[in-house]
Amino acid sequence: MNTNFTDNLFLQLKQQSIFSFEDIKVFQKEIQDEFVKERCINYFSWFKNNYNCLDYFYNLLEDEKEKQLYLKMTVSKLLGPIYVTEQEKEKFIHSRDIFDTLLADNSIKQLKSVTRKLKFYDLSKLGYDIKVYGARALLDKLIIHNQYSYKDCKLKEGDFVIDAGGCWGDTSLVFSSKVGKNGKIFTFEFFEDNLNILKENFSNNKELAKNIFLTEQPLYNKSNEKLYLNHACADITTLTETNNNLQQYNTISIDDFVKNNKIEKIDFIKMDIEGCELKALQGAVNTLKKYKPKLAIASYHKYEDFYEIPKFLNELNVGYRFYFANYTLGFTDTVIYAK
């Protein structure tokens, strides 16, 4: 096979009888699911002028299977989930159904920002002495599919971890269970609706919460920048630099946080912060160079994530090796790992 991403991508498109950009537009018109169709059309608008930059991350990947996954994910963003088999769908649905057997009781938390209800799960049968309010789909990815544990990018006993995008606290609690009493979890979450659930989950798991340290500020490339709430929907909360008369937040950078709190090491950084990942990494240059933490960075919020995030990290010249995995049947929950 060609080593060039662009050539391989267009070979895969030809296998679907796609020989031109016009063919892509024709194919997209036939997509039945309107949500998927809109996502594909929007991605194509970006892709047709920027596809050459996708070579960069492809060339950083060393595993041929990951390169193939990267190609298939790109084709799926253009044409929809054409590679997903019925068997894969059944397997995915079945793993989520496991959580229907793990309800601790019938209590439910209703989020204010969205018509979403969180059920109360007992995760002891999955190996975690944790009870949390959460969403079945997200817990499935976190625990069954080990979303933030891949190859040698894994937590170990005694690790100091940054959980950027704490949401409802379930990830921080699982991380705390993995790093043990000698480890520490530094959790960043600022949105009130999420914080209410997070704090209750921490309260229900007091022993694990002892080594979790919460900061109620958004991460950014600089501290004390003013950001404004742009869109708030529980687990999807975005910020803007434009003053829109909505709620204001003061940012903090990872470098300042580590320095100000005299943190002696950072071993692992997980980020899922709705498109601010690059900005947050830019505010962590000293930490990345000094400690070279393992990274698990969500890379699906912006089309350019697959270029800008690995390029930024690679150009730090700290010797990162890159990996790639996907945790849904669709467009989301792709993670760039680095070690």
C-alpha positions as CSV (number, residue, x, y, z in Angstrom):
1,M,0.0,0.0,0.0
2,N,1.0,3.6,-0.6
3,T,2.5,5.4,2.4
4,N,0.8,8.6,1.4
5,F,-2.4,9.3,3.3
6,T,-4.1,11.3,0.5
7,D,-3.4,8.6,-2.1
8,N,-4.7,5.9,0.2
9,L,-7.8,7.9,1.1
10,F,-8.8,8.4,-2.6
11,L,-8.2,4.7,-3.2
12,Q,-10.7,3.9,-0.5
13,L,-13.1,6.4,-1.9
14,K,-12.8,4.7,-5.4
15,Q,-13.8,1.4,-3.8
16,Q,-17.1,3.1,-3.0
17,S,-17.3,4.4,-6.7
18,I,-16.3,7.9,-5.6
19,F,-13.9,9.4,-8.2
20,S,-14.4,13.1,-7.6
21,F,-15.6,15.7,-5.2
22,E,-18.8,15.9,-7.2
23,D,-19.3,12.2,-6.5
24,I,-19.0,12.8,-2.8
25,K,-21.8,15.4,-3.0
26,V,-24.0,13.0,-5.0
27,F,-23.4,10.2,-2.4
28,Q,-24.2,12.5,0.5
29,K,-27.6,13.4,-1.0
30,E,-28.6,9.8,-0.7
31,I,-27.8,9.5,3.1
32,Q,-31.1,8.7,4.8
33,D,-30.2,9.8,8.3
34,E,-30.6,13.6,8.3
35,F,-28.2,14.1,11.2
36,V,-25.5,12.0,9.6
37,K,-26.1,13.8,6.3
38,E,-25.6,17.2,7.8
39,R,-22.4,16.1,9.6
40,C,-21.0,14.7,6.4
41,I,-21.8,17.8,4.3
42,N,-20.3,20.1,6.9
43,Y,-17.1,18.0,7.1
44,F,-16.8,17.9,3.3
45,S,-17.0,21.8,3.2
46,W,-13.8,21.8,5.3
47,F,-12.2,18.7,3.8
48,K,-12.2,19.8,0.2
49,N,-9.8,22.7,1.0
50,N,-7.8,21.1,3.8
51,Y,-7.4,17.4,3.2
52,N,-3.7,17.6,2.5
53,C,-3.0,18.6,6.1
54,L,-4.4,15.2,7.3
55,D,-1.2,13.6,6.0
56,Y,0.7,14.9,9.0
57,F,-0.9,12.7,11.7
58,Y,-1.0,9.7,9.4
59,N,2.7,9.9,9.0
60,L,3.3,10.0,12.7
61,L,1.4,6.8,13.3
62,E,3.5,3.7,13.4
63,D,0.8,1.0,13.7
64,E,-0.6,0.0,10.3
65,K,-4.0,-0.9,11.9
66,E,-4.2,2.6,13.3
67,K,-3.4,4.1,9.9
68,Q,-6.3,2.0,8.4
69,L,-8.6,3.2,11.2
70,Y,-7.6,6.8,10.5
71,L,-8.4,6.3,6.8
72,K,-11.8,4.7,7.5
73,M,-12.7,7.4,10.0
74,T,-12.0,10.0,7.4
75,V,-14.1,8.2,4.8
76,S,-16.9,7.8,7.3
77,K,-16.9,11.5,8.0
78,L,-17.5,12.0,4.3
79,L,-19.9,9.2,3.5
80,G,-21.4,8.1,6.8
81,P,-20.6,4.9,8.8
82,I,-20.4,2.7,5.8
83,Y,-17.8,0.3,7.4
84,V,-20.0,-0.5,10.4
85,T,-21.3,-4.1,10.3
86,E,-24.5,-5.3,11.9
87,Q,-22.4,-7.5,14.1
88,E,-20.4,-4.5,15.4
89,K,-23.7,-2.7,16.1
90,E,-25.0,-5.6,18.1
91,K,-21.8,-5.9,20.0
92,F,-21.8,-2.2,20.8
93,I,-25.5,-2.2,21.9
94,H,-24.9,-5.3,24.1
95,S,-22.0,-3.7,26.0
96,R,-24.2,-0.8,26.8
97,D,-27.0,-3.0,27.9
98,I,-24.8,-4.4,30.6
99,F,-25.3,-1.2,32.6
100,D,-29.1,-1.9,32.8
101,T,-28.1,-4.7,35.2
102,L,-25.9,-2.4,37.4
103,L,-28.5,0.0,38.7
104,A,-27.8,0.7,42.4
105,D,-31.4,1.9,42.9
106,N,-34.1,3.7,41.0
107,S,-33.0,7.2,41.8
108,I,-32.5,9.6,38.9
109,K,-30.8,13.0,38.6
110,Q,-32.4,15.5,36.1
111,L,-29.9,17.9,34.5
112,K,-31.1,21.5,34.3
113,S,-29.3,22.4,31.1
114,V,-30.7,19.5,29.0
115,T,-33.5,17.0,29.1
116,R,-31.2,14.3,30.2
117,K,-31.6,12.0,33.1
118,L,-28.7,10.3,34.9
119,K,-29.2,7.0,36.6
120,F,-27.4,5.7,39.7
121,Y,-25.0,2.8,38.9
122,D,-23.1,0.4,41.1
123,L,-19.9,-0.4,39.3
124,S,-18.6,-3.1,41.7
125,K,-19.4,-6.0,39.3
126,L,-17.0,-4.3,36.8
127,G,-14.2,-4.2,39.4
128,Y,-14.7,-0.7,40.7
129,D,-16.0,0.0,44.2
130,I,-17.9,3.1,42.9
131,K,-21.5,4.3,42.8
132,V,-22.2,7.1,40.5
133,Y,-24.9,9.0,38.7
134,G,-23.9,8.8,35.0
135,A,-24.9,8.1,31.5
136,R,-24.8,4.5,30.3
137,A,-23.1,5.3,27.0
138,L,-20.3,7.3,28.6
139,L,-19.7,4.7,31.3
140,D,-19.6,2.0,28.7
141,K,-16.8,3.8,26.8
142,L,-14.9,4.6,30.0
143,I,-15.0,1.2,31.6
144,I,-15.9,-1.5,29.1
145,H,-13.9,0.0,26.3
146,N,-11.1,1.6,28.4
147,Q,-11.3,4.8,26.6
148,Y,-8.4,6.4,28.3
149,S,-6.2,3.4,28.6
150,Y,-4.5,2.3,25.4
151,K,-1.3,0.4,24.7
152,D,1.4,1.9,27.0
153,C,-0.7,5.0,27.6
154,K,-2.1,3.7,30.9
155,L,-2.4,4.8,34.5
156,K,-0.4,3.1,37.1
157,E,-0.2,3.1,40.9
158,G,1.0,6.4,42.3
159,D,0.4,8.5,39.1
160,F,-0.4,12.2,39.3
161,V,-3.1,12.8,36.8
162,I,-4.9,15.8,35.2
163,D,-8.5,15.1,34.3
164,A,-9.4,18.0,32.1
165,G,-13.1,18.0,31.6
166,G,-14.3,16.4,34.8
167,C,-18.0,16.5,33.8
168,W,-19.9,14.3,36.4
169,G,-16.8,13.0,38.1
170,D,-17.0,9.3,37.0
171,T,-13.7,9.4,35.1
172,S,-11.9,11.0,38.1
173,L,-13.2,8.3,40.4
174,V,-12.2,5.5,38.1
175,F,-8.8,7.2,37.7
176,S,-8.5,7.5,41.5
177,S,-9.2,3.8,41.9
178,K,-6.4,3.0,39.4
179,V,-3.7,5.3,40.9
180,G,-4.4,4.3,44.5
181,K,-3.7,6.3,47.7
182,N,-0.3,7.4,46.6
183,G,-1.6,9.0,43.4
184,K,-3.5,12.2,42.9
185,I,-6.2,13.4,40.5
186,F,-6.4,17.1,39.6
187,T,-9.9,17.5,38.1
188,F,-11.0,20.6,36.1
189,E,-14.7,21.4,35.7
190,F,-16.4,24.7,35.7
191,F,-20.0,24.3,34.5
192,E,-22.5,24.4,37.4
193,D,-24.9,21.7,36.2
194,N,-22.0,19.3,35.9
195,L,-20.4,20.4,39.2
196,N,-23.6,19.6,41.1
197,I,-23.6,16.0,39.9
198,L,-19.8,15.7,40.2
199,K,-19.8,16.8,43.9
200,E,-22.6,14.4,44.8
201,N,-20.7,11.6,43.1
202,F,-17.6,12.5,45.0
203,S,-19.6,12.6,48.2
204,N,-21.0,9.2,47.5
205,N,-17.4,7.8,47.1
206,K,-15.6,9.6,49.9
207,E,-12.6,7.3,50.1
208,L,-11.7,7.6,46.4
209,A,-12.4,11.3,46.5
210,K,-9.8,11.9,49.1
211,N,-7.0,12.1,46.5
212,I,-9.1,14.1,43.9
213,F,-8.5,17.8,43.9
214,L,-11.1,19.9,42.1
215,T,-10.5,23.2,40.3
216,E,-13.6,25.1,39.1
217,Q,-12.0,26.9,36.2
218,P,-11.6,26.3,32.5
219,L,-8.1,25.4,31.2
220,Y,-6.7,27.7,28.6
221,N,-3.3,28.8,27.1
222,K,-3.1,31.7,29.6
223,S,-4.4,32.2,33.1
224,N,-6.8,35.0,34.0
225,E,-8.3,35.3,30.5
226,K,-12.0,36.0,30.5
227,L,-14.1,33.5,28.6
228,Y,-17.8,33.5,28.2
229,L,-20.3,30.6,28.1
230,N,-21.2,29.9,24.5
231,H,-23.2,26.7,24.7
232,A,-24.2,24.7,27.7
233,C,-25.6,21.3,27.4
234,A,-24.4,19.1,30.3
235,D,-21.5,17.1,28.8
236,I,-21.1,19.5,25.9
237,T,-20.2,22.9,27.2
238,T,-18.3,25.4,25.0
239,L,-16.7,28.8,25.7
240,T,-16.0,31.9,23.6
241,E,-13.6,34.8,23.9
242,T,-16.4,37.1,22.8
243,N,-18.4,38.9,25.5
244,N,-21.9,37.8,24.9
245,N,-23.4,38.9,28.2
246,L,-23.5,35.3,29.4
247,Q,-21.7,33.8,32.3
248,Q,-18.0,34.7,32.6
249,Y,-15.2,32.5,33.7
250,N,-11.5,33.2,34.5
251,T,-9.1,30.7,33.0
252,I,-6.1,28.9,34.3
253,S,-3.2,27.3,32.5
254,I,-1.8,23.9,33.4
255,D,1.7,25.4,33.8
256,D,0.5,28.0,36.3
257,F,-1.6,25.5,38.1
258,V,1.4,23.1,38.5
259,K,3.8,25.9,39.5
260,N,1.4,27.7,41.9
261,N,0.5,24.4,43.7
262,K,4.1,23.1,43.8
263,I,3.1,19.9,42.1
264,E,6.2,17.7,41.9
265,K,5.2,15.7,38.8
266,I,2.4,15.1,36.2
267,D,2.3,11.5,34.8
268,F,-0.9,11.5,32.7
269,I,-3.1,14.1,31.1
270,K,-6.6,13.3,29.9
271,M,-8.5,16.0,28.0
272,D,-12.0,16.2,26.7
273,I,-12.9,19.9,26.9
274,E,-15.1,20.5,23.8
275,G,-12.6,22.1,21.4
276,C,-10.3,23.8,23.9
277,E,-7.8,21.0,23.9
278,L,-5.1,22.7,21.8
279,K,-5.4,25.9,23.8
280,A,-5.0,24.0,27.1
281,L,-2.0,22.1,25.7
282,Q,-0.4,25.4,24.7
283,G,-0.7,26.5,28.3
284,A,1.1,23.3,29.4
285,V,4.4,23.6,27.4
286,N,6.6,23.7,30.5
287,T,4.8,20.8,32.1
288,L,5.0,18.7,28.9
289,K,8.7,19.4,28.5
290,K,9.6,18.8,32.1
291,Y,7.5,15.7,32.9
292,K,6.6,14.3,29.5
293,P,3.3,12.9,30.8
294,K,1.3,10.3,28.9
295,L,-1.5,11.9,27.0
296,A,-5.1,11.0,26.0
297,I,-6.5,13.9,24.1
298,A,-10.1,14.0,22.6
299,S,-9.7,14.9,18.9
300,Y,-13.1,15.1,17.4
301,H,-14.5,18.6,18.4
302,K,-12.8,20.4,15.5
303,Y,-12.0,19.2,12.0
304,E,-8.5,20.5,12.3
305,D,-7.7,18.6,15.6
306,F,-6.0,15.7,13.7
307,Y,-3.5,18.2,12.3
308,E,-3.1,20.9,14.9
309,I,-2.9,18.8,18.1
310,P,-0.3,16.2,16.9
311,K,1.7,18.9,15.1
312,F,1.9,21.1,18.2
313,L,2.9,18.1,20.4
314,N,5.4,16.8,17.9
315,E,7.1,20.1,17.5
316,L,7.8,20.3,21.2
317,N,10.6,17.8,20.4
318,V,10.2,15.8,23.6
319,G,10.1,12.5,21.8
320,Y,6.4,11.6,21.8
321,R,5.1,8.5,19.9
322,F,1.5,8.8,18.7
323,Y,-1.4,6.3,18.8
324,F,-5.0,6.6,17.7
325,A,-8.3,4.9,18.7
326,N,-12.0,5.4,18.2
327,Y,-14.8,4.5,20.7
328,T,-18.1,4.9,18.9
329,L,-19.6,3.7,15.7
330,G,-19.8,7.3,14.3
331,F,-17.9,10.6,14.3
332,T,-17.1,11.1,17.9
333,D,-14.9,9.9,20.7
334,T,-11.7,9.6,18.8
335,V,-8.6,9.9,21.0
336,I,-5.0,10.8,20.2
337,Y,-2.6,9.2,22.6
338,A,1.0,10.2,23.1
339,K,3.8,8.7,25.1
